């Protein structure tokens, strides 16, 4: 599970939906927003059911992507 300090509260998800930069692929959707006033960039990941019907697999992909994304940033 993603550590609590990296999870987004629902208020920030609304901000991210409005201000975030969207990256779309065939089976995923990523929104990222960075502001100099926040320590970590805000990021959400959506994985399509076309990739895999099982939520467990989609969640594993999200976790790995998120972990790798924060290691790069």
N, C-alpha and C positions, 0 to 999 in steps of 0.2 A: 504494500500500500504506500502511496505517496505520503511523505511526511506532512504533518499538519501545517507547518509554516509555509509549505509550497502550494497547499490547496486554496482554491478560490472561493470566497464567500459569494453568496448569490448576488449581492450588490455589485461586486466587481465583474461578475459574468455579464451583467447588463451593460456596464461600461465597455467591456471588451467587445460585445456584440455591436455596439454603436461605433466605437473608435478603432477597432482592431483591423489590422491588415489580414486579408484572407488569402490563403494558399489552398488551391483545390487540385486534387489529383483524381485518378480514376476511382479509387476506393476509399479516399479519405478527404477530410476537410480540416484545415488547421487555421486558427485565428491567433494572431500574436499582437500584443500592444506593449510598447516600451515607453516609459516616461522617466525622465531623469530624477524625479522625486520618489520613485519606488525602487527598492533594492533589486528585485528580480523582475524580468519581463513576465507579463501575464500571457498565458497560453491555454487554449482549449483544443482538444482533438476529437474529431468524430470519425468513426470507422464505419464504413458501409456494411450492411448485412450481406451484400454480394460477395464480400471477401470471405466471410465465414458466418454461418447462422448462429453459432454458439457464442454467447456473451463472454464466456470465460476466455476464449481465444482472442476476441476483440479487445477485451480488457488487458490481456497480456501484451498485445501489440501497443496499446495506449501507454502502458507503464514503461515499456522498453523505449518507446519514442520519447516520452517525457523525460525519462532519466537521461537518455543520450542528449536530448535538447538542452537540458540544464547543465550537463557536463561541458558542452561546447560553449555555452553563453558565459 
